[in-house]
Amino acid sequence: MELVKQNHGSQWDTEGATAQSILFKMGNEYYGLSISLVREIIKPLPVTRFPKSPAYVEGVVDLRGRILPIINLRTMFGLEPVAETDDTRFVDLQLEGLDVGIIVDAVSEVMNIPQKLIEAAPPLIAGVEGKYLQGIARLNDKLIMLLDIDEIFGQWKKK
């Protein structure tokens, strides 16, 4: 995760290194990923599906002339499917060697999470393999699962 110095007046304000993250919801759980990976957040677009794709691959969208594969993290993580709502968003990620979009139930906020509030992830959490997590942040009454995007999408990245 990218480290930045935080000097904003928020309830998580501390001196020292922070992880600047975008927070989103899937069900009642909060997840986070490094903001440096996010190109943009958009409302869902029509998806063109591919036959015989893995269940978590929704298909592709035409995003202003760019073909973007769309992955359903809920399905990939074995979570119950939910209907699209007004809060559903596609998050366009730009990884080294891979452009991909993920579907999230709702984008919550962008925040700097102090490194001292991030703990290592246990090997198995609620059916999601621990290898997909960089850690878990405790923020007031919320636990935020910080995703390891390189681990999740590493098999598709160009080498």
PARO-216902 format. One record per atom (N, C-alpha, C): residue in one letter; x, y, z. Coordinates in steps of 0.1 Angstrom, whole numbers, plus 2048, in hexadecimal, padded with zeros to 3 digits. Layout:
<"a",<X,Y,Z>> ...
***
This chain:
<"m",<808,7F4,800>> <"m",<800,800,800>> <"m",<809,80C,800>> <"e",<804,817,7FA>> <"e",<80B,823,7F9>> <"e",<80A,82A,807>> <"l",<816,82F,80B>> <"l",<816,836,818>> <"l",<817,845,816>> <"v",<80F,84C,81E>> <"v",<80E,85B,81D>> <"v",<80E,860,82B>> <"k",<812,86D,82C>> <"k",<811,874,839>> <"k",<803,87A,83A>> <"q",<7FD,879,845>> <"q",<7EF,87E,847>> <"q",<7EF,88A,850>> <"n",<7E9,895,84C>> <"n",<7E8,8A0,855>> <"n",<7DA,8A6,855>> <"h",<7D0,89E,851>> <"h",<7C2,8A2,851>> <"h",<7BC,8A0,85E>> <"g",<7B1,8A8,861>> <"g",<7AB,8A7,86E>> <"g",<79F,89D,86E>> <"s",<7A2,890,86F>> <"s",<798,886,86F>> <"s",<799,87E,87C>> <"q",<78F,876,87F>> <"q",<78F,86E,88B>> <"q",<79A,864,88C>> <"w",<7A0,861,880>> <"w",<7AB,857,880>> <"w",<7B9,85E,87E>> <"d",<7B9,86B,881>> <"d",<7C5,873,87F>> <"d",<7D0,86E,889>> <"t",<7DB,86A,884>> <"t",<7E7,867,88C>> <"t",<7F3,86C,884>> <"e",<7FE,86D,88C>> <"e",<80B,870,885>> <"e",<810,863,87F>> <"g",<817,865,874>> <"g",<81E,859,86F>> <"g",<818,854,862>> <"a",<81C,848,85E>> <"a",<818,843,851>> <"a",<80A,83E,851>> <"t",<803,841,846>> <"t",<7F6,83C,844>> <"t",<7F4,835,836>> <"a",<7EA,82D,835>> <"a",<7E7,827,828>> <"a",<7DB,82E,823>> <"q",<7DD,835,817>> <"q",<7D1,83C,811>> <"q",<7C9,832,80A>> <"s",<7BD,830,80E>> <"s",<7B4,825,809>> <"s",<7A6,82A,805>> <"i",<7A1,823,7FC>> <"i",<792,825,7F8>> <"i",<78B,81A,800>> <"l",<780,81D,806>> <"l",<778,814,80E>> <"l",<76C,811,806>> <"f",<768,804,806>> <"f",<75B,801,7FF>> <"f",<754,7F5,807>> <"k",<748,7F4,804>> <"k",<740,7E9,80B>> <"k",<73C,7DE,802>> <"m",<73C,7D2,808>> <"m",<736,7C6,802>> <"m",<72E,7C0,80D>> <"g",<721,7C1,80C>> <"g",<719,7BC,817>> <"g",<71A,7C6,823>> <"n",<71C,7C1,82F>> <"n",<71E,7CA,83A>> <"n",<72D,7CC,83E>> <"e",<735,7C7,835>> <"e",<744,7C7,838>> <"e",<74A,7D2,830>> <"y",<755,7D8,836>> <"y",<75D,7E3,830>> <"y",<76A,7DD,82A>> <"y",<76D,7E1,81E>> <"y",<77A,7DD,818>> <"y",<781,7E9,814>> <"g",<78E,7E8,813>> <"g",<796,7F3,80E>> <"g",<7A1,7EF,805>> <"l",<7A5,7F8,7FC>> <"l",<7B1,7F6,7F3>> <"l",<7B8,803,7F1>> <"s",<7C4,802,7ED>> <"s",<7CC,80E,7EB>> <"s",<7C6,817,7E0>> <"i",<7C5,824,7E4>> <"i",<7BF,82D,7DA>> <"i",<7C8,82F,7CE>> <"s",<7D4,82C,7CF>> <"s",<7DD,82D,7C4>> <"s",<7DA,824,7B8>> <"l",<7D2,819,7BB>> <"l",<7CE,810,7B1>> <"l",<7C1,814,7A9>> <"v",<7BA,81E,7AF>> <"v",<7AD,821,7AA>> <"v",<7AE,82C,79F>> <"r",<7A9,829,793>> <"r",<7A9,832,788>> <"r",<79D,83B,789>> <"e",<791,834,78C>> <"e",<785,83C,78D>> <"e",<77A,832,793>> <"i",<76F,839,798>> <"i",<764,832,79D>> <"i",<758,836,795>> <"i",<751,82C,790>> <"i",<746,830,787>> <"i",<739,828,78A>> <"k",<72E,82E,785>> <"k",<721,826,787>> <"k",<722,81A,77D>> <"p",<71B,80F,780>> <"p",<71C,804,777>> <"p",<717,807,769>> <"l",<71E,800,760>> <"l",<71C,801,752>> <"l",<716,7F4,74D>> <"p",<710,7F3,741>> <"p",<70C,7E6,73B>> <"p",<718,7DD,739>> <"v",<717,7D1,73E>> <"v",<722,7C7,73D>> <"v",<71F,7BD,732>> <"t",<729,7BA,72A>> <"t",<729,7B0,720>> <"t",<72F,7A4,726>> <"r",<727,799,726>> <"r",<72C,78D,72D>> <"r",<733,784,723>> <"f",<73C,77B,728>> <"f",<743,771,720>> <"f",<73E,763,725>> <"p",<73B,75B,71B>> <"p",<738,74D,71F>> <"p",<744,746,725>> <"k",<742,73D,72E>> <"k",<74C,734,734>> <"k",<757,73C,73C>> <"s",<754,748,740>> <"s",<75D,750,749>> <"s",<75B,74B,757>> <"p",<765,74C,760>> <"p",<762,749,76E>> <"p",<756,751,773>> <"a",<74F,74C,77D>> <"a",<743,752,782>> <"a",<745,760,787>> <"y",<751,763,78C>> <"y",<754,771,791>> <"y",<757,77B,786>> <"v",<759,777,77A>> <"v",<75B,780,76F>> <"v",<74E,784,769>> <"e",<74A,790,76B>> <"e",<73D,795,766>> <"e",<73D,797,757>> <"g",<749,79B,752>> <"g",<74A,79D,744>> <"g",<753,7AA,742>> <"v",<750,7B1,737>> <"v",<757,7BE,734>> <"v",<74E,7C9,732>> <"v",<753,7D5,734>> <"v",<74B,7E2,731>> <"v",<754,7EA,728>> <"d",<74D,7F3,721>> <"d",<754,7FC,718>> <"d",<754,809,720>> <"l",<760,80D,726>> <"l",<761,819,72E>> <"l",<769,823,725>> <"r",<761,82C,71F>> <"r",<766,836,716>> <"r",<771,831,70D>> <"g",<76D,826,705>> <"g",<776,821,6FB>> <"g",<781,817,701>> <"r",<781,814,70D>> <"r",<78A,80B,713>> <"r",<782,7FF,718>> <"i",<786,7F3,714>> <"i",<780,7E6,719>> <"i",<785,7E3,727>> <"l",<77C,7E2,730>> <"l",<77F,7DF,73E>> <"l",<778,7D3,743>> <"p",<780,7C8,747>> <"p",<77A,7BD,74D>> <"p",<774,7C0,75B>> <"i",<769,7BA,75E>> <"i",<762,7BD,76B>> <"i",<761,7B0,773>> <"i",<767,7B1,77F>> <"i",<767,7A6,788>> <"i",<75E,7A8,794>> <"n",<756,79E,797>> <"n",<74D,79F,7A3>> <"n",<754,799,7AF>> <"l",<759,7A2,7B8>> <"l",<760,79E,7C4>> <"l",<758,795,7CD>> <"r",<74B,799,7CE>> <"r",<741,791,7D6>> <"r",<742,782,7D2>> <"t",<741,780,7C5>> <"t",<741,772,7C0>> <"t",<74F,76C,7C2>> <"m",<759,773,7BF>> <"m",<767,76E,7C1>> <"m",<76A,76A,7CF>> <"f",<764,772,7D9>> <"f",<766,76F,7E7>> <"f",<75C,765,7ED>> <"g",<752,761,7E4>> <"g",<748,757,7E9>> <"g",<73D,75E,7F2>> <"l",<73B,76B,7F0>> <"l",<730,772,7F7>> <"l",<723,770,7F0>> <"e",<718,772,7F7>> <"e",<70B,771,7F1>> <"e",<709,77C,7E7>> <"p",<703,778,7DB>> <"p",<701,783,7D1>> <"p",<6F6,78C,7D6>> <"v",<6F7,799,7D1>> <"v",<6ED,7A3,7D4>> <"v",<6E9,7AA,7C7>> <"a",<6DD,7AF,7C7>> <"a",<6D9,7B7,7BC>> <"a",<6E0,7C4,7BB>> <"e",<6E2,7C9,7AF>> <"e",<6E8,7D7,7AE>> <"e",<6DF,7E1,7B4>> <"t",<6E5,7EB,7BA>> <"t",<6DD,7F6,7C0>> <"t",<6E2,803,7BB>> <"d",<6DC,80E,7BF>> <"d",<6E1,81C,7BB>> <"d",<6EF,81E,7C1>> <"d",<6F3,817,7CB>> <"d",<700,819,7D1>> <"d",<70B,810,7CB>> <"t",<707,806,7C2>> <"t",<711,7FE,7BC>> <"t",<71A,806,7B3>> <"r",<727,802,7B4>> <"r",<731,809,7AB>> <"r",<73B,800,7A5>> <"f",<741,804,79A>> <"f",<74C,7FD,794>> <"f",<758,805,798>> <"v",<763,7FE,79D>> <"v",<76F,805,7A0>> <"v",<779,801,795>> <"d",<77E,80A,78E>> <"d",<787,808,783>> <"d",<795,808,789>> <"l",<79C,7FD,789>> <"l",<7A9,7FB,78F>> <"l",<7B4,7FB,784>> <"q",<7BF,801,786>> <"q",<7CA,801,77D>> <"q",<7D6,7FB,784>> <"l",<7D8,7EE,781>> <"l",<7E3,7E7,787>> <"l",<7EF,7E6,77D>> <"e",<7FA,7E3,782>> <"e",<806,7E1,779>> <"e",<803,7D5,770>> <"g",<801,7D7,763>> <"g",<7FE,7CC,75A>> <"g",<7F0,7C7,759>> <"l",<7E6,7CF,75F>> <"l",<7D8,7CA,75F>> <"l",<7CF,7D6,762>> <"d",<7C5,7D8,75A>> <"d",<7BA,7E1,75D>> <"d",<7AE,7D8,75F>> <"v",<7A7,7DB,76B>> <"v",<79C,7D2,76E>> <"v",<792,7DB,776>> <"g",<785,7D8,775>> <"g",<77B,7DE,77E>> <"g",<775,7D4,787>> <"i",<772,7D9,793>> <"i",<76B,7D1,79D>> <"i",<75E,7D7,7A1>> <"i",<754,7CE,7A4>> <"i",<747,7D3,7A8>> <"i",<747,7D3,7B7>> <"v",<742,7DE,7BD>> <"v",<741,7DF,7CB>> <"v",<733,7E4,7CE>> <"d",<72E,7E0,7DA>> <"d",<720,7E4,7DE>> <"d",<71F,7F3,7E0>> <"a",<729,7FA,7E6>> <"a",<729,808,7E8>> <"a",<737,80D,7EB>> <"v",<73B,819,7E6>> <"v",<747,81F,7EA>> <"v",<744,827,7F6>> <"s",<74C,826,800>> <"s",<74A,82D,80D>> <"s",<751,83A,80E>> <"e",<75F,839,80D>> <"e",<767,846,80E>> <"e",<775,843,80B>> <"v",<77D,84D,80A>> <"v",<78B,84C,808>> <"v",<791,852,815>> <"m",<79B,84A,81B>> <"m",<7A0,84E,828>> <"m",<7AF,84A,829>> <"n",<7B6,851,832>> <"n",<7C3,84D,835>> <"n",<7C2,844,842>> <"i",<7C6,838,841>> <"i",<7C5,82F,84D>> <"i",<7D3,82E,853>> <"p",<7D5,832,860>> <"p",<7E2,831,866>> <"p",<7E7,823,866>> <"q",<7F3,821,863>> <"q",<7F9,814,862>> <"q",<7F8,80C,870>> <"k",<7F9,814,87B>> <"k",<7F8,80D,888>> <"k",<7EB,807,88B>> <"l",<7E0,80A,883>> <"l",<7D3,804,884>> <"l",<7D1,7F8,87B>> <"i",<7DB,7F5,874>> <"i",<7DA,7E9,86A>> <"i",<7E1,7DD,870>> <"e",<7DA,7D2,871>> <"e",<7E0,7C6,876>> <"e",<7E0,7BB,86B>> <"a",<7E9,7B2,86D>> <"a",<7EA,7A7,863>> <"a",<7DD,79F,862>> <"a",<7DA,79A,857>> <"a",<7CD,793,855>> <"a",<7CF,784,859>> <"p",<7C6,77F,861>> <"p",<7C6,770,864>> <"p",<7C5,768,857>> <"p",<7CA,75C,856>> <"p",<7CA,754,84A>> <"p",<7BD,752,843>> <"l",<7B2,751,84B>> <"l",<7A5,74F,845>> <"l",<79B,758,84C>> <"i",<793,760,844>> <"i",<789,769,849>> <"i",<77D,768,841>> <"a",<772,763,848>> <"a",<765,763,842>> <"a",<765,75E,834>> <"g",<76C,753,831>> <"g",<76C,74D,824>> <"g",<775,753,81A>> <"v",<77B,75F,81D>> <"v",<784,765,814>> <"v",<792,761,818>> <"e",<79A,75B,80F>> <"e",<7A7,757,812>> <"e",<7AF,763,817>> <"g",<7B6,761,822>> <"g",<7BE,76B,828>> <"g",<7C9,771,81F>> <"k",<7CD,769,815>> <"k",<7D7,76E,80B>> <"k",<7D2,77A,803>> <"y",<7C5,77C,803>> <"y",<7BF,787,7FB>> <"y",<7BF,794,804>> <"l",<7C4,793,810>> <"l",<7C3,79F,819>> <"l",<7D1,7A3,81D>> <"q",<7D3,7B1,81C>> <"q",<7E0,7B6,821>> <"q",<7E0,7B8,830>> <"g",<7D4,7BA,835>> <"g",<7D2,7BC,843>> <"g",<7C4,7C0,847>> <"i",<7C1,7C2,854>> <"i",<7B4,7C7,858>> <"i",<7B7,7D3,861>> <"a",<7AF,7DE,85E>> <"a",<7B0,7EA,865>> <"a",<7A4,7EB,86F>> <"r",<7A7,7EF,87B>> <"r",<79D,7F2,885>> <"r",<79B,801,886>> <"l",<78F,805,881>> <"l",<78C,814,882>> <"l",<77F,815,88A>> <"n",<780,81A,896>> <"n",<774,81C,89F>> <"n",<76C,80E,89F>> <"d",<760,80E,89A>> <"d",<758,802,89B>> <"d",<758,7FA,88E>> <"k",<761,7FD,885>> <"k",<762,7F6,878>> <"k",<76F,7EE,877>> <"l",<76E,7E2,871>> <"l",<779,7DB,86D>> <"l",<77A,7DC,85E>> <"i",<785,7E0,858>> <"i",<787,7E2,84A>> <"i",<791,7D8,845>> <"m",<78C,7CF,83B>> <"m",<795,7C5,836>> <"m",<79C,7CC,82A>> <"l",<7A9,7CD,82B>> <"l",<7B1,7D4,821>> <"l",<7B6,7C9,816>> <"l",<7B1,7CB,80A>> <"l",<7B3,7C1,800>> <"l",<7C1,7C1,7FA>> <"d",<7C7,7B6,7F7>> <"d",<7D4,7B5,7F0>> <"d",<7D1,7B3,7E1>> <"i",<7CF,7BD,7DA>> <"i",<7CB,7BD,7CC>> <"i",<7D5,7B5,7C3>> <"d",<7E2,7B6,7C6>> <"d",<7EC,7AF,7BF>> <"d",<7EA,7A0,7C0>> <"e",<7E6,79B,7CC>> <"e",<7E4,78D,7CF>> <"e",<7D7,789,7C8>> <"i",<7CD,791,7C8>> <"i",<7C0,78E,7C2>> <"i",<7C1,78C,7B3>> <"f",<7C8,796,7AD>> <"f",<7C8,797,79E>> <"f",<7D5,793,798>> <"g",<7DF,78E,7A0>> <"g",<7EC,78C,79C>> <"g",<7ED,782,790>> <"q",<7E4,778,790>> <"q",<7E5,76D,786>> <"q",<7E2,773,778>> <"w",<7DB,77F,777>> <"w",<7D7,784,76A>> <"w",<7E1,790,766>> <"k",<7E9,794,76F>> <"k",<7F2,79F,76B>> <"k",<7FD,79B,761>> <"k",<7FF,7A4,757>> <"k",<80A,7A1,74E>> <"k",<817,7A2,754>> <"k",<820,799,751>> <"k",<82D,799,757>> <"k",<837,79F,74E>> 
***
